[in-house]
């Protein structure tokens, strides 16, 4: 099943079922319960399930022989998710009145929710024998057939339901969802549009048409429809979830994060929303919050190997290779043949500097997927880091052959050949990396270093100056260029570059210290030590005045202490240094 079909298949399952009409309900035969029964009907009409349930329970107590009371109580129980209790009531209704078509339909819906699909079909077919022109019976059979994967027969039943009652927007919506599962998006959209013509504020139809427009890449219309669906049903997490999907596909990460967060607030057990939130946070660099989202998704779906894999990748990104290994191993226990998981396990071992384990896992993955360039590259890198350079080169060359447009492969191969003393081939690979990625400062720097060792001083100076142009704060490039210029007899130029390299190194040391102090301040802030946090943030700013995160965190701490004016000054400084801070603070 494609991703699109899977999304829409899930949507089909959230449809509600249709209650008995008030006309049928009013035919209660036991006079003492008539007023109580009518009270339940009135409550149902205004959507008050609790009051309706109490009234129908009282009606059943007063008139236990009323099939209609048992049926209506069953319907409310089913709507509240108490499926087994609803089945008892529907069976009671049918024992009292075997020819009660609506009770057979409702019992079929209850069985369908339990995924007793054969029993569900039997009940709805009994209803159709009793009421062959019942639109609701054909609709229910269509939905049950769709759950069984019999999509053509399901579509035929839904069309029959429409033929019998073309004014039912909900059946058009059902048919549209079924067509969308088959990737017949234009036909599906036509059904959703008809549903909205009949009921312009139908939240489900707005939602479903919005999802189809997302699949059709009509993003602006999708957003408009999904926002309307959210306004029509503000407690339904689905519109916010799919708004997040649309924004994510548009590359609007902050907007996507906000929508996924709102979806998880409305429905904390929506695993897909936690997963998507984690992915967006991870891509935005907020690894700690991404890990929290992936952990929640895993709690909800502990047997989902992808959930373990997602968490493992985020843990690798955070530098926690040990915990990542645990997650990748769990993913492999659930899906042992997945070479992607095994390759990720190899990377985690590589990060932990357990090169033997990394090499073992990557070779196992390559046995199954020999044409994967990334696996060969990572194996080559593991062998290189273990100083098995001669073994690393063939793996890197294989990776380059499989994916010749990957600059990092050529760069790593060039570095490896340089370390082996094969300067000409190293220079060739580094030039290959730069041809693919002209702004690759590290490749320019390494090429300059290779030229310096070959005593090609002019070429070395050109490459190193280009590395500095691409990355002015590249301390190593300044220092190496100083050495080249000194060899060329340019003492003044050498002194200038050496001084620049030293200044950059000093600044980086200060930035590292500022980062440490800021992280320490955040921990104190989270622990409630405002004065200690403020002291750490001020210390960070003294070390690195242009470090925006320190100014931002200081603004947070000052605000919590009630120093609003000072907090605003620090927030303004943070935004001036890094405009992205403005989004983080909103």
C-alpha positions in Angstrom: 0.0 0.0 0.0 1.3 3.5 -0.8 1.7 6.1 1.9 -1.2 8.0 0.3 -3.5 5.0 0.4 -2.5 4.2 4.0 -3.4 7.7 5.1 -6.8 7.6 3.6 -7.4 4.0 4.6 -6.9 5.2 8.2 -9.3 8.0 7.7 -12.1 5.7 6.5 -12.0 4.0 9.9 -12.9 7.2 11.8 -16.4 7.6 10.3 -19.3 7.4 12.6 -22.3 5.2 12.1 -25.9 6.4 11.7 -28.4 6.1 14.6 -31.9 4.9 14.2 -34.2 7.7 13.1 -36.3 9.5 15.7 -39.3 8.2 13.9 -38.4 4.6 14.6 -37.4 5.4 18.1 -40.7 7.0 18.9 -42.5 3.7 18.3 -41.8 2.5 21.8 -44.7 0.2 22.8 -44.3 0.4 26.6 -46.2 3.5 27.7 -44.6 4.0 31.2 -41.2 4.6 29.5 -42.4 6.7 26.6 -41.4 10.0 28.2 -38.1 8.7 29.4 -37.4 7.2 26.0 -38.2 10.5 24.3 -35.9 12.3 26.7 -33.1 10.0 25.4 -34.0 10.8 21.8 -33.9 14.5 22.4 -30.5 14.2 24.1 -29.2 12.3 21.1 -30.4 15.0 18.7 -28.3 17.6 20.5 -25.3 15.2 20.9 -25.5 14.7 24.6 -24.6 11.0 24.9 -24.4 10.9 28.7 -27.9 12.1 29.2 -29.2 9.9 26.3 -27.5 6.9 27.9 -29.1 7.6 31.3 -32.5 8.0 29.8 -32.3 4.8 27.7 -31.0 2.8 30.7 -34.0 4.0 32.6 -36.3 3.2 29.7 -34.9 -0.4 29.6 -35.4 -0.7 33.3 -39.0 0.5 33.0 -39.8 -1.5 29.9 -37.4 -4.4 29.6 -39.5 -5.8 26.7 -38.9 -2.7 24.5 -36.7 -3.7 21.6 -36.3 0.0 20.6 -35.0 0.9 24.1 -32.4 -1.8 24.0 -31.4 -0.9 20.5 -31.0 2.8 21.3 -29.1 2.1 24.5 -26.8 -0.2 22.4 -26.2 2.6 19.9 -25.1 5.1 22.7 -22.8 2.5 24.2 -21.3 1.8 20.8 -20.8 5.6 20.3 -19.0 5.7 23.7 -16.7 2.9 22.7 -18.3 0.2 25.0 -18.5 -2.3 22.2 -19.2 -5.5 24.2 -21.9 -3.8 26.2 -23.5 -2.5 23.1 -23.5 -6.0 21.5 -25.5 -7.3 24.6 -28.1 -4.6 24.0 -28.4 -5.2 20.3 -28.8 -9.0 20.8 -31.5 -8.3 23.5 -33.3 -6.1 20.9 -33.2 -8.8 18.3 -34.3 -11.5 20.7 -37.4 -9.4 21.4 -37.8 -8.3 17.7 -36.0 -10.6 15.2 -37.2 -8.5 12.2 -35.7 -5.3 13.6 -33.5 -4.3 10.6 -31.9 -1.3 12.3 -30.8 -3.4 15.2 -29.1 -5.9 12.7 -27.3 -2.9 11.2 -26.1 -1.6 14.5 -25.0 -5.0 15.6 -23.1 -5.3 12.3 -21.3 -2.0 13.1 -20.4 -3.3 16.6 -19.0 -6.5 15.1 -17.1 -4.5 12.5 -15.5 -2.4 15.3 -14.3 -5.6 16.9 -13.1 -6.7 13.5 -15.5 -9.7 13.5 -16.0 -9.0 9.8 -17.8 -12.3 8.9 -20.3 -11.9 11.7 -20.7 -8.2 10.7 -21.5 -9.3 7.1 -24.1 -11.8 8.3 -25.9 -9.3 10.4 -26.0 -6.6 7.7 -27.2 -9.1 5.1 -30.0 -10.1 7.4 -30.9 -6.4 7.5 -30.9 -6.2 3.7 -33.2 -9.2 3.5 -35.6 -7.4 5.8 -35.1 -3.9 4.2 -33.6 -4.3 0.7 -34.1 -0.5 0.0 -32.4 0.7 3.1 -29.6 3.1 2.2 -28.1 2.7 5.6 -27.9 -1.1 5.2 -26.1 -0.8 1.8 -23.8 1.8 3.3 -22.9 -0.4 6.3 -22.3 -3.4 4.0 -20.0 -1.2 1.8 -18.0 -0.2 4.8 -17.6 -3.7 6.1 -16.5 -5.0 2.6 -14.0 -2.2 2.5 -12.5 -3.4 5.8 -12.2 -6.8 4.3 -10.3 -5.4 1.3 -13.2 -6.1 -1.1 -13.0 -2.6 -2.5 -14.9 -3.0 -5.8 -17.9 -4.7 -4.1 -17.7 -2.0 -1.3 -17.9 0.8 -3.9 -20.8 -0.9 -5.5 -22.7 -1.0 -2.2 -22.0 2.6 -1.4 -23.2 3.6 -4.9 -26.3 1.6 -4.3 -26.8 3.5 -1.0 -26.5 6.8 -2.9 -28.9 5.7 -5.5 -31.5 5.0 -2.8 -30.8 8.3 -1.0 -28.7 10.8 -2.9 -29.1 13.4 -0.2 -26.8 11.6 2.3 -23.6 13.6 2.4 -22.0 11.0 4.7 -22.3 8.2 2.1 -20.7 10.4 -0.6 -17.9 11.0 2.0 -17.6 7.2 2.5 -17.4 6.6 -1.2 -14.8 9.3 -1.6 -12.6 7.8 1.0 -12.8 4.4 -0.6 -11.9 5.9 -4.0 -9.0 7.8 -2.4 -7.7 4.5 -1.0 -7.4 3.3 -4.6 -5.5 6.5 -5.5 -8.5 7.7 -7.6 -8.1 11.2 -6.3 -10.1 13.1 -8.9 -13.1 10.8 -8.4 -12.7 10.9 -4.7 -12.6 14.7 -4.7 -15.8 14.8 -6.7 -17.6 12.7 -4.0 -16.2 14.9 -1.2 -17.3 18.1 -3.1 -20.8 16.6 -3.4 -20.8 15.8 0.3 -19.9 19.5 1.0 -22.6 20.7 -1.4 -25.1 18.8 0.6 -23.6 19.7 4.0 -21.2 22.7 3.6 -19.9 22.5 7.2 -19.4 18.7 7.3 -16.1 18.5 9.2 -15.2 15.0 7.9 -15.8 15.9 4.3 -13.6 19.1 4.7 -10.9 16.9 6.3 -11.0 14.3 3.6 -11.0 16.7 0.7 -8.1 18.5 2.4 -6.1 15.3 2.6 -6.8 14.5 -1.1 -5.7 18.0 -2.1 -2.5 17.5 -0.1 -1.9 14.2 -2.0 -2.5 16.2 -5.2 0.1 18.8 -4.1 -2.6 21.5 -4.1 -1.2 22.8 -0.9 -3.0 26.2 -0.6 -6.4 24.6 -1.1 -5.5 21.7 1.3 -4.5 24.2 4.0 -7.8 26.2 3.5 -9.9 23.0 3.7 -8.0 21.6 6.7 -8.3 24.9 8.6 -12.1 24.9 7.9 -12.2 21.3 9.2 -10.4 22.3 12.3 -12.8 25.2 12.9 -15.8 22.9 12.4 -14.4 20.2 14.8 -11.8 21.9 17.0 -11.4 18.9 19.3 -10.5 16.5 16.4 -6.7 16.1 16.2 -6.8 14.9 12.5 -7.1 18.3 10.8 -4.1 19.6 12.8 -2.1 16.4 12.0 -2.7 16.8 8.3 -2.0 20.5 8.4 1.4 19.5 9.9 1.9 17.1 7.0 1.2 19.9 4.5 3.5 22.4 6.1 6.2 19.8 6.5 6.1 19.0 2.8 6.3 22.8 2.0 9.4 23.0 4.2 7.6 25.2 6.7 9.1 23.5 9.7 8.0 25.8 12.6 4.4 25.8 11.3 4.5 22.0 11.0 5.8 21.6 14.5 3.0 23.8 15.9 0.3 21.7 14.2 1.8 18.4 15.3 2.1 19.7 18.8 -1.6 20.7 18.9 -2.6 17.3 17.5 -0.7 15.6 20.3 -2.3 17.9 22.9 -5.8 17.0 21.7 -5.0 13.3 21.4 -1.9 12.3 23.5 -2.1 8.7 22.2 -1.8 9.6 18.5 1.5 7.8 17.7 1.8 9.1 14.2 1.6 12.7 15.4 4.4 12.1 17.9 6.5 10.5 15.2 6.0 13.3 12.8 6.7 15.9 15.5 9.9 14.1 16.3 11.0 14.1 12.7 10.4 17.8 12.3 12.1 18.6 15.6 15.1 16.5 14.6 15.4 18.2 11.3 15.3 21.6 13.0 18.1 20.6 15.3 16.1 20.3 18.5 17.3 16.8 19.2 16.3 16.6 22.9 12.7 17.3 22.1 12.8 15.0 19.1 14.0 12.2 21.4 11.1 12.9 23.8 8.6 12.7 20.9 10.1 9.5 19.6 10.0 8.0 23.1 6.3 8.8 23.4 5.6 7.2 19.9 7.5 4.1 21.1 5.5 3.9 24.3 2.4 3.8 22.2 3.7 1.3 19.7 6.4 -0.7 21.4 6.4 -3.4 18.7 6.9 -1.0 15.9 10.5 -1.4 14.6 10.4 2.0 12.8 9.7 3.6 16.2 12.8 2.0 17.6 14.8 3.0 14.5 13.6 6.7 14.7 14.6 6.9 18.3 17.9 5.3 17.6 18.8 7.8 14.9 17.9 10.8 17.1 20.1 9.3 19.9 23.0 9.0 17.4 22.4 12.6 16.5 22.6 13.5 20.2 25.9 11.5 20.6 24.3 8.8 22.8 25.6 5.9 20.8 25.1 3.3 23.7 21.3 4.0 23.9 21.0 4.1 20.1 22.6 0.6 19.9 19.9 -0.7 22.2 17.1 0.8 20.0 18.6 -0.5 16.7 19.0 -4.0 18.2 15.4 -3.9 19.3 14.3 -2.9 15.7 16.3 -5.8 14.3 14.7 -8.3 16.7 11.4 -7.2 15.3 12.5 -7.1 11.7 15.8 -9.1 11.4 16.2 -8.7 7.6 16.1 -4.9 7.5 19.6 -3.8 6.2 18.8 -0.2 7.0 18.5 -0.9 10.7 21.7 -3.0 10.6 23.5 -0.2 8.8 22.3 2.2 11.4 23.5 -0.1 14.1 26.9 -0.1 12.4 27.0 3.7 12.5 26.2 3.7 16.2 29.1 1.3 16.9 31.2 3.6 14.7 30.2 6.6 16.8 31.2 4.7 20.0 34.6 3.9 18.4 33.8 0.1 18.5 35.2 -0.3 15.0 35.2 -4.2 15.1 31.5 -4.3 15.8 30.8 -1.6 13.3 32.7 -3.5 10.6 30.9 -6.7 11.5 27.4 -5.1 11.2 28.1 -3.2 8.1 29.5 -6.3 6.3 26.4 -8.2 7.3 24.2 -5.5 5.8 26.3 -5.4 2.6 25.8 -9.2 2.2 22.1 -8.5 1.8 22.3 -5.2 0.0 25.6 -5.1 -1.9 24.4 -2.2 -4.1 24.0 0.3 -1.2 26.6 3.1 -1.5 26.1 4.3 2.0 26.9 0.9 3.5 30.1 0.7 1.6 31.0 4.3 2.5 30.4 3.7 6.2 32.4 0.4 6.1 35.2 2.2 4.4 35.1 4.9 7.1 35.2 2.3 9.9 38.2 0.6 8.3 39.9 3.9 7.8 39.4 4.9 11.5 40.8 1.5 12.5 43.9 2.4 10.4 43.2 -0.4 7.9 43.7 2.1 5.1 44.4 -0.5 2.4 41.1 -2.3 3.1 39.2 1.0 3.4 40.1 2.2 -0.2 38.2 -0.5 -2.1 35.1 0.1 0.0 35.2 3.8 -0.6 35.9 3.2 -4.3 32.9 0.9 -4.5 30.8 3.6 -2.8 32.0 6.2 -5.3 31.2 3.9 -8.2 27.7 3.3 -6.9 27.0 7.0 -6.1 29.5 9.1 -8.1 27.8 12.4 -7.3 28.3 12.1 -3.5 31.0 14.6 -2.7 31.7 13.2 0.8 32.7 9.9 -0.6 35.3 11.4 -2.9 36.6 13.6 -0.1 37.0 10.7 2.4 38.7 8.6 -0.3 41.0 11.6 -1.1 41.9 11.9 2.6 42.6 8.2 2.9 44.8 8.2 -0.2 46.7 11.2 1.2 47.3 9.4 4.5 48.7 6.5 2.5 51.1 8.8 0.7 49.4 8.6 -2.7 49.3 12.3 -3.3 48.4 12.3 -7.0 45.3 10.1 -6.6 44.4 12.0 -3.4 44.4 15.3 -5.3 42.3 13.7 -8.1 39.6 12.6 -5.6 39.6 15.9 -3.8 39.2 17.7 -7.2 36.3 15.3 -7.8 34.6 16.3 -4.6 35.0 20.0 -5.5 33.6 19.5 -8.9 30.4 18.1 -7.3 30.4 20.6 -4.4 32.4 23.8 -5.3 31.8 25.3 -1.9 33.4 22.4 0.0 35.8 24.3 2.2 37.3 21.2 3.9 38.1 19.7 0.5 39.9 22.9 -0.6 41.8 22.9 2.6 42.9 19.2 2.3 43.8 19.8 -1.4 46.0 22.7 -0.3 47.6 20.5 2.3 48.3 17.8 -0.3 49.9 20.4 -2.6 52.0 21.7 0.3 53.4 18.2 0.9 54.1 17.9 -2.8 56.0 21.2 -2.6 53.5 22.7 -5.1 53.4 25.9 -3.1 51.6 28.1 -5.6 48.8 25.6 -6.0 48.7 25.1 -2.3 48.3 28.8 -1.6 45.5 29.1 -4.2 43.5 26.2 -2.7 44.0 27.4 0.9 42.9 31.0 0.1 39.8 29.5 -1.6 39.1 27.5 1.6 39.4 30.7 3.6 37.1 32.6 1.2 34.5 29.8 1.6 34.9 29.7 5.4 36.7 32.7 6.8 36.9 31.3 10.3 38.7 28.1 9.2 41.7 28.3 11.6 43.5 25.4 10.1 43.5 26.9 6.7 44.9 30.2 8.0 47.7 28.3 9.9 48.6 26.1 6.9 48.6 29.1 4.5 51.0 30.9 6.9 53.4 27.9 6.6 53.1 28.0 2.8 53.7 31.7 2.7 56.7 31.4 5.0 58.2 28.8 2.6 57.6 31.2 -0.2 59.5 34.0 1.6 56.4 36.1 2.4 57.1 36.7 6.1 54.6 39.5 6.4 51.7 37.5 4.8 52.7 34.5 7.0 52.6 36.5 10.2 49.2 37.9 9.2 47.7 34.4 8.5 49.2 32.9 11.7 47.7 35.7 13.8 44.3 35.2 12.1 44.5 31.5 12.9 45.4 32.1 16.5 42.6 34.6 17.0 40.0 32.2 15.5 41.2 29.4 17.8 41.0 31.7 20.8 37.5 32.7 19.8 36.4 29.1 19.3 37.7 28.2 22.8 35.7 31.1 24.2 32.6 29.9 22.3 33.0 26.4 23.6 33.1 27.7 27.1 30.1 30.0 26.5 28.2 27.0 25.1 29.1 25.0 28.2 28.0 27.8 30.6 24.7 28.3 28.7 23.9 24.6 28.9 24.7 24.6 32.6 22.5 27.7 33.0 19.6 25.9 31.3 19.9 22.9 33.7 19.8 25.4 36.6 16.9 27.2 35.1 15.0 23.9 34.7 15.8 23.1 38.3 14.3 26.4 39.5 17.6 28.1 40.4 17.0 31.4 38.7 19.9 33.3 40.3 22.4 30.5 39.4 21.1 30.3 35.9 21.3 34.1 35.4 24.9 34.0 36.6 25.8 31.3 34.1 24.2 33.1 31.2 25.9 36.3 32.0 29.2 34.5 32.2 28.6 32.9 28.8 27.9 36.4 27.3 31.1 37.7 28.8 33.0 35.0 27.1 31.2 35.3 23.7 29.1 38.5 23.5 27.7 37.5 20.1 26.4 34.1 21.2 22.6 34.5 20.7 21.5 31.4 22.7 23.0 32.9 25.9 21.1 36.2 25.4 17.9 34.3 24.7 18.2 32.0 27.8 19.1 35.1 29.9 15.9 36.7 28.7 13.9 33.7 29.7 15.4 33.6 33.2 15.0 37.3 33.7 11.3 37.1 32.6 10.7 34.3 35.1 12.2 36.5 37.8 9.8 39.3 36.9 12.4 41.6 35.3 10.4 42.1 32.2 12.3 45.2 30.9 15.7 43.6 31.2 14.3 40.4 29.7 13.1 42.3 26.6 16.5 43.9 26.1 18.2 40.5 26.1 15.6 39.0 23.8 16.0 41.9 21.3 19.8 41.3 21.4 19.3 37.6 20.7 17.0 38.3 17.8 19.4 40.9 16.4 22.2 38.3 16.5 20.1 35.5 15.2 16.7 36.3 13.6 15.7 32.6 13.9 15.5 33.3 17.7 12.3 35.2 17.0 10.6 32.0 15.9 11.8 30.1 18.9 10.4 32.7 21.3 6.9 32.7 19.8 
